[in-house]
């Protein structure tokens, strides 16, 4: 009887280890991504941030321009949560000061380009208590390596640059004008 215990334990151990290995790797090969800067909650309680993304960006997969008029949505490289929600958190976190009002942003591009860049484009409008300010943005960051993880990192850097541009314009618009 004692010889059966160790003989049964080894196959059971192998089965448990194999099952644990399968649990850590999706069967489909799908990878999910989050923007690094979207990890923190909003830092400005008096600011409402609304980000709307173009319909083709709201499909869940990372987007690549494969030609001047052609886009491809990755099937196995997807956003772990809706892109708009990540962009809202990252933007609210990155804005300087303590702005009060509503910031609406429409993102028309958030994708990799055929020439190896991350591109973020769109327009924004800030409705503040003392001023209204609008602007457009088109920021590119070159990819330094191949791969979707690099694309996500460069898109995040481009979005941080957009946040800095918007923050600077909001601060300039809030300053009293000389007469």
Secondary structure, 3 states (H helix, E strand, C coil): CHHHHHHHHHHHHHHHHHHHHHHHCCCCCCEEECCHHHCCCCCCCCEEEEEEECHHHHHCEEEEEEECCEEEEEEEEEECCCHHHHHHHHHHHHCCCCCCEEEEEEEEEEEECCCCEEEEEEEEEEEECCCEEEEEEEEEEECCCCCHHHHHHHHHHHHHHHHHHHHHHHHHHHCCCCC
